[in-house]
Amino acid sequence: MKDDPPTPAQAGTVHIQLFAAAKEAAGGRQWITLQLCEPADAAETLRQVGVQVPELAPLTKRSRLAVNDRYVSDETPIHVGMELALIPPVSGG
């Protein structure tokens, strides 16, 4: 049996909702759109946020990515169609 050829990475658009300091840093935008190559994980997605939207770069190292309303680890696979949110650090009193 012969091996199937590997499939090339698929580029797709993902939309990421912004909250709090991330929303402020992005000029008040509630959403950003990224071009992301699959397969990608949460860490790569956060890195791409900083590359494609430079005003968010300082926050990405301290922020978490949520997928479908749950925080995810850096290794979580990210696919087109997932509901994504960038959650910056928060403080309260």
PDB file of N, CA, C and O in Angstrom:
ATOM      1  N   MET A   1       0.839  -1.174   0.000  1.00  0.00           N
ATOM      2  CA  MET A   1       0.000   0.000   0.000  1.00  0.00           C
ATOM      3  C   MET A   1       0.884   1.237   0.000  1.00  0.00           C
ATOM      4  O   MET A   1       1.790   1.368   0.823  1.00  0.00           O
ATOM      5  N   LYS A   2       0.611   2.142  -0.932  1.00  0.00           N
ATOM      6  CA  LYS A   2       1.444   3.349  -0.998  1.00  0.00           C
ATOM      7  C   LYS A   2       0.927   4.414  -0.039  1.00  0.00           C
ATOM      8  O   LYS A   2      -0.259   4.462   0.286  1.00  0.00           O
ATOM      9  N   ASP A   3       1.836   5.256   0.401  1.00  0.00           N
ATOM     10  CA  ASP A   3       1.468   6.339   1.311  1.00  0.00           C
ATOM     11  C   ASP A   3       0.792   7.453   0.530  1.00  0.00           C
ATOM     12  O   ASP A   3       1.164   7.752  -0.605  1.00  0.00           O
ATOM     13  N   ASP A   4      -0.203   8.061   1.155  1.00  0.00           N
ATOM     14  CA  ASP A   4      -0.827   9.233   0.553  1.00  0.00           C
ATOM     15  C   ASP A   4       0.119  10.414   0.696  1.00  0.00           C
ATOM     16  O   ASP A   4       0.826  10.520   1.697  1.00  0.00           O
ATOM     17  N   PRO A   5       0.143  11.306  -0.292  1.00  0.00           N
ATOM     18  CA  PRO A   5       1.007  12.483  -0.158  1.00  0.00           C
ATOM     19  C   PRO A   5       0.501  13.384   0.959  1.00  0.00           C
ATOM     20  O   PRO A   5      -0.704  13.469   1.196  1.00  0.00           O
ATOM     21  N   PRO A   6       1.420  14.055   1.643  1.00  0.00           N
ATOM     22  CA  PRO A   6       0.982  14.957   2.707  1.00  0.00           C
ATOM     23  C   PRO A   6       0.177  16.107   2.127  1.00  0.00           C
ATOM     24  O   PRO A   6       0.456  16.581   1.026  1.00  0.00           O
ATOM     25  N   THR A   7      -0.801  16.542   2.861  1.00  0.00           N
ATOM     26  CA  THR A   7      -1.580  17.682   2.398  1.00  0.00           C
ATOM     27  C   THR A   7      -0.893  18.956   2.858  1.00  0.00           C
ATOM     28  O   THR A   7      -0.395  19.019   3.982  1.00  0.00           O
ATOM     29  N   PRO A   8      -0.861  19.969   2.006  1.00  0.00           N
ATOM     30  CA  PRO A   8      -0.220  21.226   2.407  1.00  0.00           C
ATOM     31  C   PRO A   8      -1.037  21.915   3.488  1.00  0.00           C
ATOM     32  O   PRO A   8      -2.225  21.642   3.664  1.00  0.00           O
ATOM     33  N   ALA A   9      -0.379  22.810   4.205  1.00  0.00           N
ATOM     34  CA  ALA A   9      -1.083  23.574   5.232  1.00  0.00           C
ATOM     35  C   ALA A   9      -2.201  24.369   4.578  1.00  0.00           C
ATOM     36  O   ALA A   9      -2.026  24.944   3.503  1.00  0.00           O
ATOM     37  N   GLN A  10      -3.319  24.394   5.221  1.00  0.00           N
ATOM     38  CA  GLN A  10      -4.474  25.137   4.734  1.00  0.00           C
ATOM     39  C   GLN A  10      -4.501  26.508   5.420  1.00  0.00           C
ATOM     40  O   GLN A  10      -4.462  26.593   6.647  1.00  0.00           O
ATOM     41  N   ALA A  11      -4.569  27.565   4.633  1.00  0.00           N
ATOM     42  CA  ALA A  11      -4.715  28.898   5.200  1.00  0.00           C
ATOM     43  C   ALA A  11      -6.193  29.198   5.344  1.00  0.00           C
ATOM     44  O   ALA A  11      -6.997  28.870   4.472  1.00  0.00           O
ATOM     45  N   GLY A  12      -6.532  29.813   6.434  1.00  0.00           N
ATOM     46  CA  GLY A  12      -7.926  30.164   6.657  1.00  0.00           C
ATOM     47  C   GLY A  12      -8.032  31.392   7.538  1.00  0.00           C
ATOM     48  O   GLY A  12      -7.062  31.824   8.159  1.00  0.00           O
ATOM     49  N   THR A  13      -9.220  31.936   7.575  1.00  0.00           N
ATOM     50  CA  THR A  13      -9.488  33.127   8.364  1.00  0.00           C
ATOM     51  C   THR A  13     -10.111  32.731   9.699  1.00  0.00           C
ATOM     52  O   THR A  13     -11.050  31.937   9.751  1.00  0.00           O
ATOM     53  N   VAL A  14      -9.579  33.289  10.757  1.00  0.00           N
ATOM     54  CA  VAL A  14     -10.178  33.118  12.080  1.00  0.00           C
ATOM     55  C   VAL A  14     -10.497  34.511  12.622  1.00  0.00           C
ATOM     56  O   VAL A  14      -9.803  35.484  12.328  1.00  0.00           O
ATOM     57  N   HIS A  15     -11.540  34.579  13.404  1.00  0.00           N
ATOM     58  CA  HIS A  15     -11.957  35.831  14.036  1.00  0.00           C
ATOM     59  C   HIS A  15     -11.759  35.678  15.535  1.00  0.00           C
ATOM     60  O   HIS A  15     -12.143  34.671  16.130  1.00  0.00           O
ATOM     61  N   ILE A  16     -11.152  36.694  16.131  1.00  0.00           N
ATOM     62  CA  ILE A  16     -10.847  36.652  17.559  1.00  0.00           C
ATOM     63  C   ILE A  16     -11.502  37.846  18.233  1.00  0.00           C
ATOM     64  O   ILE A  16     -11.273  38.995  17.853  1.00  0.00           O
ATOM     65  N   GLN A  17     -12.315  37.560  19.234  1.00  0.00           N
ATOM     66  CA  GLN A  17     -12.974  38.614  19.989  1.00  0.00           C
ATOM     67  C   GLN A  17     -11.995  39.177  21.014  1.00  0.00           C
ATOM     68  O   GLN A  17     -11.219  38.438  21.620  1.00  0.00           O
ATOM     69  N   LEU A  18     -12.043  40.491  21.198  1.00  0.00           N
ATOM     70  CA  LEU A  18     -11.144  41.180  22.123  1.00  0.00           C
ATOM     71  C   LEU A  18     -11.917  41.706  23.321  1.00  0.00           C
ATOM     72  O   LEU A  18     -13.076  42.106  23.209  1.00  0.00           O
ATOM     73  N   PHE A  19     -11.253  41.699  24.469  1.00  0.00           N
ATOM     74  CA  PHE A  19     -11.845  42.200  25.701  1.00  0.00           C
ATOM     75  C   PHE A  19     -10.867  43.121  26.407  1.00  0.00           C
ATOM     76  O   PHE A  19      -9.655  43.019  26.215  1.00  0.00           O
ATOM     77  N   ALA A  20     -11.398  44.022  27.227  1.00  0.00           N
ATOM     78  CA  ALA A  20     -10.651  44.850  28.167  1.00  0.00           C
ATOM     79  C   ALA A  20      -9.448  45.534  27.515  1.00  0.00           C
ATOM     80  O   ALA A  20      -9.607  46.238  26.518  1.00  0.00           O
ATOM     81  N   ALA A  21      -8.250  45.334  28.066  1.00  0.00           N
ATOM     82  CA  ALA A  21      -7.049  46.010  27.582  1.00  0.00           C
ATOM     83  C   ALA A  21      -6.735  45.663  26.128  1.00  0.00           C
ATOM     84  O   ALA A  21      -6.192  46.494  25.400  1.00  0.00           O
ATOM     85  N   ALA A  22      -7.067  44.460  25.702  1.00  0.00           N
ATOM     86  CA  ALA A  22      -6.828  44.083  24.297  1.00  0.00           C
ATOM     87  C   ALA A  22      -7.707  44.918  23.374  1.00  0.00           C
ATOM     88  O   ALA A  22      -7.254  45.378  22.327  1.00  0.00           O
ATOM     89  N   LYS A  23      -8.941  45.110  23.756  1.00  0.00           N
ATOM     90  CA  LYS A  23      -9.866  45.928  22.965  1.00  0.00           C
ATOM     91  C   LYS A  23      -9.360  47.372  22.903  1.00  0.00           C
ATOM     92  O   LYS A  23      -9.385  47.994  21.841  1.00  0.00           O
ATOM     93  N   GLU A  24      -8.911  47.895  24.022  1.00  0.00           N
ATOM     94  CA  GLU A  24      -8.365  49.255  24.066  1.00  0.00           C
ATOM     95  C   GLU A  24      -7.122  49.383  23.194  1.00  0.00           C
ATOM     96  O   GLU A  24      -6.993  50.343  22.436  1.00  0.00           O
ATOM     97  N   ALA A  25      -6.209  48.423  23.296  1.00  0.00           N
ATOM     98  CA  ALA A  25      -4.969  48.461  22.521  1.00  0.00           C
ATOM     99  C   ALA A  25      -5.230  48.403  21.022  1.00  0.00           C
ATOM    100  O   ALA A  25      -4.446  48.928  20.231  1.00  0.00           O
ATOM    101  N   ALA A  26      -6.322  47.769  20.634  1.00  0.00           N
ATOM    102  CA  ALA A  26      -6.666  47.642  19.219  1.00  0.00           C
ATOM    103  C   ALA A  26      -7.558  48.789  18.755  1.00  0.00           C
ATOM    104  O   ALA A  26      -8.239  48.676  17.736  1.00  0.00           O
ATOM    105  N   GLY A  27      -7.555  49.880  19.493  1.00  0.00           N
ATOM    106  CA  GLY A  27      -8.306  51.055  19.074  1.00  0.00           C
ATOM    107  C   GLY A  27      -9.801  50.931  19.247  1.00  0.00           C
ATOM    108  O   GLY A  27     -10.565  51.587  18.540  1.00  0.00           O
ATOM    109  N   GLY A  28     -10.231  50.093  20.185  1.00  0.00           N
ATOM    110  CA  GLY A  28     -11.650  49.942  20.452  1.00  0.00           C
ATOM    111  C   GLY A  28     -12.342  48.871  19.625  1.00  0.00           C
ATOM    112  O   GLY A  28     -13.547  48.657  19.752  1.00  0.00           O
ATOM    113  N   ARG A  29     -11.568  48.196  18.772  1.00  0.00           N
ATOM    114  CA  ARG A  29     -12.176  47.128  17.970  1.00  0.00           C
ATOM    115  C   ARG A  29     -12.558  45.960  18.861  1.00  0.00           C
ATOM    116  O   ARG A  29     -11.812  45.590  19.767  1.00  0.00           O
ATOM    117  N   GLN A  30     -13.713  45.386  18.604  1.00  0.00           N
ATOM    118  CA  GLN A  30     -14.168  44.233  19.373  1.00  0.00           C
ATOM    119  C   GLN A  30     -13.679  42.930  18.765  1.00  0.00           C
ATOM    120  O   GLN A  30     -13.600  41.919  19.464  1.00  0.00           O
ATOM    121  N   TRP A  31     -13.349  42.930  17.480  1.00  0.00           N
ATOM    122  CA  TRP A  31     -12.912  41.722  16.763  1.00  0.00           C
ATOM    123  C   TRP A  31     -11.697  42.037  15.916  1.00  0.00           C
ATOM    124  O   TRP A  31     -11.551  43.148  15.406  1.00  0.00           O
ATOM    125  N   ILE A  32     -10.822  41.045  15.770  1.00  0.00           N
ATOM    126  CA  ILE A  32      -9.764  41.103  14.763  1.00  0.00           C
ATOM    127  C   ILE A  32      -9.879  39.845  13.914  1.00  0.00           C
ATOM    128  O   ILE A  32     -10.420  38.827  14.345  1.00  0.00           O
ATOM    129  N   THR A  33      -9.364  39.940  12.716  1.00  0.00           N
ATOM    130  CA  THR A  33      -9.380  38.815  11.795  1.00  0.00           C
ATOM    131  C   THR A  33      -7.952  38.466  11.456  1.00  0.00           C
ATOM    132  O   THR A  33      -7.161  39.348  11.122  1.00  0.00           O
ATOM    133  N   LEU A  34      -7.602  37.183  11.535  1.00  0.00           N
ATOM    134  CA  LEU A  34      -6.256  36.705  11.220  1.00  0.00           C
ATOM    135  C   LEU A  34      -6.299  35.722  10.072  1.00  0.00           C
ATOM    136  O   LEU A  34      -7.276  34.994   9.897  1.00  0.00           O
ATOM    137  N   GLN A  35      -5.239  35.706   9.297  1.00  0.00           N
ATOM    138  CA  GLN A  35      -5.001  34.620   8.367  1.00  0.00           C
ATOM    139  C   GLN A  35      -4.092  33.643   9.095  1.00  0.00           C
ATOM    140  O   GLN A  35      -2.998  34.004   9.528  1.00  0.00           O
ATOM    141  N   LEU A  36      -4.545  32.416   9.227  1.00  0.00           N
ATOM    142  CA  LEU A  36      -3.822  31.417  10.013  1.00  0.00           C
ATOM    143  C   LEU A  36      -3.653  30.165   9.176  1.00  0.00           C
ATOM    144  O   LEU A  36      -4.604  29.701   8.546  1.00  0.00           O
ATOM    145  N   CYS A  37      -2.448  29.618   9.167  1.00  0.00           N
ATOM    146  CA  CYS A  37      -2.208  28.356   8.458  1.00  0.00           C
ATOM    147  C   CYS A  37      -2.465  27.207   9.419  1.00  0.00           C
ATOM    148  O   CYS A  37      -1.976  27.207  10.549  1.00  0.00           O
ATOM    149  N   GLU A  38      -3.234  26.234   8.962  1.00  0.00           N
ATOM    150  CA  GLU A  38      -3.480  25.028   9.752  1.00  0.00           C
ATOM    151  C   GLU A  38      -2.482  23.972   9.329  1.00  0.00           C
ATOM    152  O   GLU A  38      -2.158  23.902   8.144  1.00  0.00           O
ATOM    153  N   PRO A  39      -1.986  23.159  10.217  1.00  0.00           N
ATOM    154  CA  PRO A  39      -2.367  23.119  11.622  1.00  0.00           C
ATOM    155  C   PRO A  39      -1.671  24.225  12.409  1.00  0.00           C
ATOM    156  O   PRO A  39      -0.515  24.559  12.148  1.00  0.00           O
ATOM    157  N   ALA A  40      -2.378  24.773  13.353  1.00  0.00           N
ATOM    158  CA  ALA A  40      -1.822  25.780  14.264  1.00  0.00           C
ATOM    159  C   ALA A  40      -2.300  25.429  15.665  1.00  0.00           C
ATOM    160  O   ALA A  40      -3.329  24.780  15.852  1.00  0.00           O
ATOM    161  N   ASP A  41      -1.529  25.875  16.635  1.00  0.00           N
ATOM    162  CA  ASP A  41      -1.959  25.668  18.011  1.00  0.00           C
ATOM    163  C   ASP A  41      -2.202  27.035  18.647  1.00  0.00           C
ATOM    164  O   ASP A  41      -1.985  28.067  18.013  1.00  0.00           O
ATOM    165  N   ALA A  42      -2.651  27.038  19.895  1.00  0.00           N
ATOM    166  CA  ALA A  42      -2.994  28.288  20.564  1.00  0.00           C
ATOM    167  C   ALA A  42      -1.771  29.202  20.695  1.00  0.00           C
ATOM    168  O   ALA A  42      -1.897  30.415  20.529  1.00  0.00           O
ATOM    169  N   ALA A  43      -0.603  28.650  20.987  1.00  0.00           N
ATOM    170  CA  ALA A  43       0.604  29.472  21.119  1.00  0.00           C
ATOM    171  C   ALA A  43       0.941  30.161  19.803  1.00  0.00           C
ATOM    172  O   ALA A  43       1.280  31.345  19.791  1.00  0.00           O
ATOM    173  N   GLU A  44       0.851  29.433  18.703  1.00  0.00           N
ATOM    174  CA  GLU A  44       1.125  30.021  17.386  1.00  0.00           C
ATOM    175  C   GLU A  44       0.073  31.066  17.031  1.00  0.00           C
ATOM    176  O   GLU A  44       0.392  32.087  16.421  1.00  0.00           O
ATOM    177  N   THR A  45      -1.156  30.821  17.403  1.00  0.00           N
ATOM    178  CA  THR A  45      -2.219  31.784  17.128  1.00  0.00           C
ATOM    179  C   THR A  45      -1.955  33.088  17.880  1.00  0.00           C
ATOM    180  O   THR A  45      -2.103  34.168  17.309  1.00  0.00           O
ATOM    181  N   LEU A  46      -1.567  33.000  19.146  1.00  0.00           N
ATOM    182  CA  LEU A  46      -1.230  34.210  19.898  1.00  0.00           C
ATOM    183  C   LEU A  46      -0.030  34.927  19.285  1.00  0.00           C
ATOM    184  O   LEU A  46       0.001  36.156  19.223  1.00  0.00           O
ATOM    185  N   ARG A  47       0.946  34.162  18.839  1.00  0.00           N
ATOM    186  CA  ARG A  47       2.113  34.782  18.183  1.00  0.00           C
ATOM    187  C   ARG A  47       1.676  35.534  16.933  1.00  0.00           C
ATOM    188  O   ARG A  47       2.132  36.649  16.681  1.00  0.00           O
ATOM    189  N   GLN A  48       0.798  34.925  16.157  1.00  0.00           N
ATOM    190  CA  GLN A  48       0.307  35.565  14.931  1.00  0.00           C
ATOM    191  C   GLN A  48      -0.519  36.817  15.226  1.00  0.00           C
ATOM    192  O   GLN A  48      -0.505  37.766  14.443  1.00  0.00           O
ATOM    193  N   VAL A  49      -1.235  36.825  16.343  1.00  0.00           N
ATOM    194  CA  VAL A  49      -1.955  38.037  16.736  1.00  0.00           C
ATOM    195  C   VAL A  49      -0.965  39.189  16.857  1.00  0.00           C
ATOM    196  O   VAL A  49      -1.208  40.277  16.333  1.00  0.00           O
ATOM    197  N   GLY A  50       0.156  38.953  17.549  1.00  0.00           N
ATOM    198  CA  GLY A  50       1.169  39.993  17.725  1.00  0.00           C
ATOM    199  C   GLY A  50       1.836  40.418  16.441  1.00  0.00           C
ATOM    200  O   GLY A  50       2.208  41.581  16.291  1.00  0.00           O
ATOM    201  N   VAL A  51       1.995  39.491  15.508  1.00  0.00           N
ATOM    202  CA  VAL A  51       2.616  39.808  14.214  1.00  0.00           C
ATOM    203  C   VAL A  51       1.650  40.584  13.330  1.00  0.00           C
ATOM    204  O   VAL A  51       2.022  41.603  12.747  1.00  0.00           O
ATOM    205  N   GLN A  52       0.426  40.113  13.230  1.00  0.00           N
ATOM    206  CA  GLN A  52      -0.529  40.703  12.304  1.00  0.00           C
ATOM    207  C   GLN A  52      -1.224  41.948  12.856  1.00  0.00           C
ATOM    208  O   GLN A  52      -1.729  42.767  12.088  1.00  0.00           O
ATOM    209  N   VAL A  53      -1.253  42.094  14.186  1.00  0.00           N
ATOM    210  CA  VAL A  53      -1.833  43.280  14.825  1.00  0.00           C
ATOM    211  C   VAL A  53      -0.807  43.774  15.857  1.00  0.00           C
ATOM    212  O   VAL A  53      -0.942  43.494  17.048  1.00  0.00           O
ATOM    213  N   PRO A  54       0.218  44.508  15.398  1.00  0.00           N
ATOM    214  CA  PRO A  54       1.349  44.867  16.264  1.00  0.00           C
ATOM    215  C   PRO A  54       0.967  45.575  17.560  1.00  0.00           C
ATOM    216  O   PRO A  54       1.669  45.433  18.561  1.00  0.00           O
ATOM    217  N   GLU A  55      -0.122  46.330  17.566  1.00  0.00           N
ATOM    218  CA  GLU A  55      -0.502  47.021  18.796  1.00  0.00           C
ATOM    219  C   GLU A  55      -0.913  46.052  19.903  1.00  0.00           C
ATOM    220  O   GLU A  55      -0.984  46.445  21.067  1.00  0.00           O
ATOM    221  N   LEU A  56      -1.183  44.797  19.560  1.00  0.00           N
ATOM    222  CA  LEU A  56      -1.516  43.782  20.561  1.00  0.00           C
ATOM    223  C   LEU A  56      -0.309  42.946  20.999  1.00  0.00           C
ATOM    224  O   LEU A  56      -0.404  42.163  21.943  1.00  0.00           O
ATOM    225  N   ALA A  57       0.822  43.114  20.315  1.00  0.00           N
ATOM    226  CA  ALA A  57       2.006  42.301  20.612  1.00  0.00           C
ATOM    227  C   ALA A  57       2.418  42.338  22.086  1.00  0.00           C
ATOM    228  O   ALA A  57       2.736  41.286  22.640  1.00  0.00           O
ATOM    229  N   PRO A  58       2.427  43.502  22.745  1.00  0.00           N
ATOM    230  CA  PRO A  58       2.833  43.502  24.153  1.00  0.00           C
ATOM    231  C   PRO A  58       1.910  42.678  25.056  1.00  0.00           C
ATOM    232  O   PRO A  58       2.350  42.169  26.087  1.00  0.00           O
ATOM    233  N   LEU A  59       0.657  42.546  24.683  1.00  0.00           N
ATOM    234  CA  LEU A  59      -0.292  41.809  25.516  1.00  0.00           C
ATOM    235  C   LEU A  59      -0.273  40.299  25.287  1.00  0.00           C
ATOM    236  O   LEU A  59      -0.666  39.542  26.175  1.00  0.00           O
ATOM    237  N   THR A  60       0.169  39.853  24.133  1.00  0.00           N
ATOM    238  CA  THR A  60       0.023  38.434  23.803  1.00  0.00           C
ATOM    239  C   THR A  60       0.827  37.515  24.717  1.00  0.00           C
ATOM    240  O   THR A  60       0.430  36.371  24.938  1.00  0.00           O
ATOM    241  N   LYS A  61       1.933  37.988  25.245  1.00  0.00           N
ATOM    242  CA  LYS A  61       2.747  37.139  26.135  1.00  0.00           C
ATOM    243  C   LYS A  61       2.097  36.940  27.497  1.00  0.00           C
ATOM    244  O   LYS A  61       2.434  36.000  28.217  1.00  0.00           O
ATOM    245  N   ARG A  62       1.164  37.826  27.854  1.00  0.00           N
ATOM    246  CA  ARG A  62       0.510  37.749  29.160  1.00  0.00           C
ATOM    247  C   ARG A  62      -0.964  37.378  29.045  1.00  0.00           C
ATOM    248  O   ARG A  62      -1.661  37.303  30.057  1.00  0.00           O
ATOM    249  N   SER A  63      -1.439  37.148  27.845  1.00  0.00           N
ATOM    250  CA  SER A  63      -2.858  36.869  27.627  1.00  0.00           C
ATOM    251  C   SER A  63      -3.112  35.386  27.455  1.00  0.00           C
ATOM    252  O   SER A  63      -2.188  34.598  27.254  1.00  0.00           O
ATOM    253  N   ARG A  64      -4.375  35.022  27.537  1.00  0.00           N
ATOM    254  CA  ARG A  64      -4.800  33.637  27.307  1.00  0.00           C
ATOM    255  C   ARG A  64      -5.736  33.624  26.114  1.00  0.00           C
ATOM    256  O   ARG A  64      -6.399  34.614  25.806  1.00  0.00           O
ATOM    257  N   LEU A  65      -5.772  32.497  25.461  1.00  0.00           N
ATOM    258  CA  LEU A  65      -6.706  32.296  24.367  1.00  0.00           C
ATOM    259  C   LEU A  65      -7.820  31.395  24.877  1.00  0.00           C
ATOM    260  O   LEU A  65      -7.569  30.376  25.519  1.00  0.00           O
ATOM    261  N   ALA A  66      -9.031  31.780  24.585  1.00  0.00           N
ATOM    262  CA  ALA A  66     -10.188  30.955  24.924  1.00  0.00           C
ATOM    263  C   ALA A  66     -10.790  30.449  23.617  1.00  0.00           C
ATOM    264  O   ALA A  66     -10.904  31.190  22.640  1.00  0.00           O
ATOM    265  N   VAL A  67     -11.168  29.190  23.618  1.00  0.00           N
ATOM    266  CA  VAL A  67     -11.802  28.556  22.466  1.00  0.00           C
ATOM    267  C   VAL A  67     -13.147  28.020  22.920  1.00  0.00           C
ATOM    268  O   VAL A  67     -13.241  27.236  23.865  1.00  0.00           O
ATOM    269  N   ASN A  68     -14.185  28.462  22.225  1.00  0.00           N
ATOM    270  CA  ASN A  68     -15.539  28.023  22.564  1.00  0.00           C
ATOM    271  C   ASN A  68     -15.826  28.208  24.059  1.00  0.00           C
ATOM    272  O   ASN A  68     -16.345  27.310  24.723  1.00  0.00           O
ATOM    273  N   ASP A  69     -15.475  29.398  24.572  1.00  0.00           N
ATOM    274  CA  ASP A  69     -15.746  29.818  25.952  1.00  0.00           C
ATOM    275  C   ASP A  69     -14.924  29.114  27.018  1.00  0.00           C
ATOM    276  O   ASP A  69     -15.304  29.134  28.189  1.00  0.00           O
ATOM    277  N   ARG A  70     -13.798  28.486  26.649  1.00  0.00           N
ATOM    278  CA  ARG A  70     -12.929  27.838  27.638  1.00  0.00           C
ATOM    279  C   ARG A  70     -11.472  28.196  27.371  1.00  0.00           C
ATOM    280  O   ARG A  70     -11.018  28.207  26.227  1.00  0.00           O
ATOM    281  N   TYR A  71     -10.744  28.491  28.459  1.00  0.00           N
ATOM    282  CA  TYR A  71      -9.311  28.701  28.316  1.00  0.00           C
ATOM    283  C   TYR A  71      -8.669  27.420  27.806  1.00  0.00           C
ATOM    284  O   TYR A  71      -9.082  26.317  28.163  1.00  0.00           O
ATOM    285  N   VAL A  72      -7.646  27.586  26.959  1.00  0.00           N
ATOM    286  CA  VAL A  72      -6.971  26.418  26.403  1.00  0.00           C
ATOM    287  C   VAL A  72      -5.476  26.494  26.666  1.00  0.00           C
ATOM    288  O   VAL A  72      -4.935  27.567  26.930  1.00  0.00           O
ATOM    289  N   SER A  73      -4.817  25.349  26.593  1.00  0.00           N
ATOM    290  CA  SER A  73      -3.358  25.299  26.741  1.00  0.00           C
ATOM    291  C   SER A  73      -2.705  25.730  25.433  1.00  0.00           C
ATOM    292  O   SER A  73      -3.360  25.804  24.393  1.00  0.00           O
ATOM    293  N   ASP A  74      -1.418  26.010  25.499  1.00  0.00           N
ATOM    294  CA  ASP A  74      -0.667  26.434  24.312  1.00  0.00           C
ATOM    295  C   ASP A  74      -0.690  25.398  23.201  1.00  0.00           C
ATOM    296  O   ASP A  74      -0.569  25.747  22.026  1.00  0.00           O
ATOM    297  N   GLU A  75      -0.843  24.134  23.555  1.00  0.00           N
ATOM    298  CA  GLU A  75      -0.777  23.053  22.573  1.00  0.00           C
ATOM    299  C   GLU A  75      -2.124  22.745  21.912  1.00  0.00           C
ATOM    300  O   GLU A  75      -2.188  21.897  21.022  1.00  0.00           O
ATOM    301  N   THR A  76      -3.182  23.408  22.326  1.00  0.00           N
ATOM    302  CA  THR A  76      -4.510  23.128  21.779  1.00  0.00           C
ATOM    303  C   THR A  76      -4.559  23.471  20.295  1.00  0.00           C
ATOM    304  O   THR A  76      -4.206  24.588  19.917  1.00  0.00           O
ATOM    305  N   PRO A  77      -4.986  22.540  19.445  1.00  0.00           N
ATOM    306  CA  PRO A  77      -5.105  22.831  18.015  1.00  0.00           C
ATOM    307  C   PRO A  77      -6.195  23.882  17.758  1.00  0.00           C
ATOM    308  O   PRO A  77      -7.256  23.864  18.380  1.00  0.00           O
ATOM    309  N   ILE A  78      -5.908  24.779  16.843  1.00  0.00           N
ATOM    310  CA  ILE A  78      -6.850  25.830  16.461  1.00  0.00           C
ATOM    311  C   ILE A  78      -7.228  25.616  14.998  1.00  0.00           C
ATOM    312  O   ILE A  78      -6.368  25.415  14.141  1.00  0.00           O
ATOM    313  N   HIS A  79      -8.528  25.663  14.734  1.00  0.00           N
ATOM    314  CA  HIS A  79      -9.029  25.449  13.381  1.00  0.00           C
ATOM    315  C   HIS A  79      -9.990  26.563  12.994  1.00  0.00           C
ATOM    316  O   HIS A  79     -10.623  27.184  13.847  1.00  0.00           O
ATOM    317  N   VAL A  80     -10.084  26.801  11.705  1.00  0.00           N
ATOM    318  CA  VAL A  80     -11.049  27.760  11.175  1.00  0.00           C
ATOM    319  C   VAL A  80     -12.439  27.347  11.650  1.00  0.00           C
ATOM    320  O   VAL A  80     -12.782  26.164  11.635  1.00  0.00           O
ATOM    321  N   GLY A  81     -13.225  28.314  12.065  1.00  0.00           N
ATOM    322  CA  GLY A  81     -14.584  28.045  12.519  1.00  0.00           C
ATOM    323  C   GLY A  81     -14.729  27.994  14.025  1.00  0.00           C
ATOM    324  O   GLY A  81     -15.849  28.034  14.536  1.00  0.00           O
ATOM    325  N   MET A  82     -13.618  27.907  14.752  1.00  0.00           N
ATOM    326  CA  MET A  82     -13.703  27.912  16.214  1.00  0.00           C
ATOM    327  C   MET A  82     -14.027  29.327  16.692  1.00  0.00           C
ATOM    328  O   MET A  82     -13.670  30.310  16.044  1.00  0.00           O
ATOM    329  N   GLU A  83     -14.702  29.414  17.823  1.00  0.00           N
ATOM    330  CA  GLU A  83     -14.996  30.690  18.451  1.00  0.00           C
ATOM    331  C   GLU A  83     -13.821  31.043  19.360  1.00  0.00           C
ATOM    332  O   GLU A  83     -13.603  30.383  20.376  1.00  0.00           O
ATOM    333  N   LEU A  84     -13.060  32.082  18.998  1.00  0.00           N
ATOM    334  CA  LEU A  84     -11.837  32.441  19.715  1.00  0.00           C
ATOM    335  C   LEU A  84     -11.995  33.781  20.427  1.00  0.00           C
ATOM    336  O   LEU A  84     -12.699  34.674  19.953  1.00  0.00           O
ATOM    337  N   ALA A  85     -11.328  33.904  21.571  1.00  0.00           N
ATOM    338  CA  ALA A  85     -11.304  35.163  22.315  1.00  0.00           C
ATOM    339  C   ALA A  85      -9.925  35.347  22.927  1.00  0.00           C
ATOM    340  O   ALA A  85      -9.329  34.404  23.447  1.00  0.00           O
ATOM    341  N   LEU A  86      -9.433  36.568  22.858  1.00  0.00           N
ATOM    342  CA  LEU A  86      -8.162  36.937  23.477  1.00  0.00           C
ATOM    343  C   LEU A  86      -8.487  37.557  24.833  1.00  0.00           C
ATOM    344  O   LEU A  86      -9.144  38.595  24.906  1.00  0.00           O
ATOM    345  N   ILE A  87      -8.026  36.919  25.899  1.00  0.00           N
ATOM    346  CA  ILE A  87      -8.337  37.367  27.252  1.00  0.00           C
ATOM    347  C   ILE A  87      -7.051  37.914  27.885  1.00  0.00           C
ATOM    348  O   ILE A  87      -6.161  37.141  28.239  1.00  0.00           O
ATOM    349  N   PRO A  88      -6.950  39.245  28.029  1.00  0.00           N
ATOM    350  CA  PRO A  88      -5.762  39.815  28.650  1.00  0.00           C
ATOM    351  C   PRO A  88      -5.810  39.618  30.158  1.00  0.00           C
ATOM    352  O   PRO A  88      -6.856  39.270  30.706  1.00  0.00           O
ATOM    353  N   PRO A  89      -4.681  39.837  30.833  1.00  0.00           N
ATOM    354  CA  PRO A  89      -4.695  39.719  32.289  1.00  0.00           C
ATOM    355  C   PRO A  89      -5.667  40.743  32.884  1.00  0.00           C
ATOM    356  O   PRO A  89      -5.810  41.855  32.376  1.00  0.00           O
ATOM    357  N   VAL A  90      -6.320  40.348  33.953  1.00  0.00           N
ATOM    358  CA  VAL A  90      -7.260  41.242  34.624  1.00  0.00           C
ATOM    359  C   VAL A  90      -6.849  41.380  36.080  1.00  0.00           C
ATOM    360  O   VAL A  90      -6.210  40.496  36.651  1.00  0.00           O
ATOM    361  N   SER A  91      -7.224  42.492  36.661  1.00  0.00           N
ATOM    362  CA  SER A  91      -6.991  42.667  38.102  1.00  0.00           C
ATOM    363  C   SER A  91      -8.271  43.219  38.701  1.00  0.00           C
ATOM    364  O   SER A  91      -9.086  43.839  38.016  1.00  0.00           O
ATOM    365  N   GLY A  92      -8.421  42.990  39.937  1.00  0.00           N
ATOM    366  CA  GLY A  92      -9.628  43.477  40.610  1.00  0.00           C
ATOM    367  C   GLY A  92      -9.305  43.927  42.005  1.00  0.00           C
ATOM    368  O   GLY A  92      -8.190  43.754  42.497  1.00  0.00           O
ATOM    369  N   GLY A  93     -10.286  44.499  42.625  1.00  0.00           N
ATOM    370  CA  GLY A  93     -10.019  44.986  43.962  1.00  0.00           C
ATOM    371  C   GLY A  93     -11.159  44.748  44.877  1.00  0.00           C
ATOM    372  O   GLY A  93     -11.091  45.105  46.053  1.00  0.00           O
TER     373      GLY A  93
END
